[in-house]
Amino acid sequence: MANAQKYTRAACGHLAAHYERKKDEKGEYIKFGNQDIDPQKTHLNYNLAPRRGLEQIDFIRQRTTEARTPVPSRGTM
């Protein structure tokens, strides 16, 4: 079953970094809410999203730009 939730624009970048298991400048995984993550098991992680050649946040930005509906001007309604 799909999970649809609404998030603010500001939250999307943090969520994408969390889901991608981002690394910092030193190459270490960024710690988020769960401090008990075992980095030795990271190779077992997998992502069900198709490989798009983009980071998740870039795909979200691209898709929201494509899906935006232009707002009608005042005189057209």
NUMARRO-116824 format. One record per residue (C-alpha): residue in three letters; residue number from 1; x, y, z. Coordinates in Angstrom, 2 decimals, always signed. Layout:
N
PAMAR  residu  num        x        y        z
PAMAR     Ala  NUM        X        Y        Z
...
This chain:
77
PAMAR  residu  num        x        y        z
PAMAR     Met    1    +0.00    +0.00    +0.00
PAMAR     Ala    2    +1.27    +3.47    -0.83
PAMAR     Asn    3    +1.91    +6.05    +1.85
PAMAR     Ala    4    +0.96    +9.61    +0.90
PAMAR     Gln    5    +1.89   +12.38    +3.30
PAMAR     Lys    6    +2.28   +16.11    +2.92
PAMAR     Tyr    7    +5.57   +17.74    +3.83
PAMAR     Thr    8    +6.79   +21.29    +3.58
PAMAR     Arg    9    +9.30   +22.25    +0.93
PAMAR     Ala   10   +11.95   +22.68    +3.62
PAMAR     Ala   11   +11.42   +19.16    +4.95
PAMAR     Cys   12   +11.90   +17.47    +1.56
PAMAR     Gly   13   +15.67   +18.02    +1.46
PAMAR     His   14   +16.16   +16.59    +4.94
PAMAR     Leu   15   +13.95   +13.59    +4.16
PAMAR     Ala   16   +15.77   +12.85    +0.90
PAMAR     Ala   17   +19.16   +13.00    +2.67
PAMAR     His   18   +17.82   +10.66    +5.35
PAMAR     Tyr   19   +16.45    +8.12    +2.87
PAMAR     Glu   20   +19.59    +8.16    +0.74
PAMAR     Arg   21   +21.86    +7.66    +3.78
PAMAR     Lys   22   +23.96   +10.67    +2.83
PAMAR     Lys   23   +27.64   +10.93    +3.72
PAMAR     Asp   24   +29.43   +14.01    +5.03
PAMAR     Glu   25   +32.71   +15.50    +3.75
PAMAR     Lys   26   +34.70   +12.85    +5.65
PAMAR     Gly   27   +32.77   +10.01    +4.00
PAMAR     Glu   28   +30.94    +9.08    +7.20
PAMAR     Tyr   29   +27.21    +8.54    +7.24
PAMAR     Ile   30   +25.18   +11.46    +8.55
PAMAR     Lys   31   +23.39   +10.53   +11.77
PAMAR     Phe   32   +19.66   +11.17   +11.90
PAMAR     Gly   33   +17.01   +10.19   +14.46
PAMAR     Asn   34   +18.09    +6.58   +14.86
PAMAR     Gln   35   +21.57    +6.56   +16.41
PAMAR     Asp   36   +21.55    +2.75   +16.62
PAMAR     Ile   37   +22.09    +2.19   +12.90
PAMAR     Asp   38   +24.91    -0.29   +12.35
PAMAR     Pro   39   +27.09    +1.09    +9.52
PAMAR     Gln   40   +28.58    -2.39    +9.02
PAMAR     Lys   41   +25.20    -3.51    +7.64
PAMAR     Thr   42   +24.74    -0.58    +5.25
PAMAR     His   43   +25.62    -2.76    +2.26
PAMAR     Leu   44   +22.38    -4.67    +2.97
PAMAR     Asn   45   +20.23    -1.57    +2.36
PAMAR     Tyr   46   +18.29    -1.32    -0.88
PAMAR     Asn   47   +16.04    +1.24    -2.50
PAMAR     Leu   48   +12.85    +0.24    -4.28
PAMAR     Ala   49   +12.74    +3.45    -6.33
PAMAR     Pro   50   +13.95    +3.10    -9.92
PAMAR     Arg   51   +17.42    +4.40   -10.71
PAMAR     Arg   52   +16.92    +7.75   -12.39
PAMAR     Gly   53   +20.44    +9.12   -12.56
PAMAR     Leu   54   +19.40   +11.93   -10.18
PAMAR     Glu   55   +19.54   +12.33    -6.45
PAMAR     Gln   56   +16.13   +12.06    -4.84
PAMAR     Ile   57   +15.86   +15.78    -4.05
PAMAR     Asp   58   +16.72   +16.68    -7.66
PAMAR     Phe   59   +14.01   +14.32    -8.91
PAMAR     Ile   60   +11.49   +15.84    -6.47
PAMAR     Arg   61   +12.35   +19.35    -7.67
PAMAR     Gln   62   +12.10   +18.32   -11.33
PAMAR     Arg   63    +8.81   +16.52   -10.84
PAMAR     Thr   64    +7.17   +19.31    -8.83
PAMAR     Thr   65    +8.19   +21.81   -11.51
PAMAR     Glu   66    +6.63   +19.60   -14.20
PAMAR     Ala   67    +3.44   +19.03   -12.21
PAMAR     Arg   68    +2.85   +22.65   -11.22
PAMAR     Thr   69    -0.39   +23.98   -12.62
PAMAR     Pro   70    -0.23   +27.60   -13.75
PAMAR     Val   71    -2.43   +29.89   -11.70
PAMAR     Pro   72    -5.07   +31.57   -13.90
PAMAR     Ser   73    -4.87   +35.33   -14.05
PAMAR     Arg   74    -7.68   +37.38   -12.54
PAMAR     Gly   75    -9.34   +38.35   -15.81
PAMAR     Thr   76    -9.73   +34.81   -17.21
PAMAR     Met   77   -12.26   +33.43   -14.74
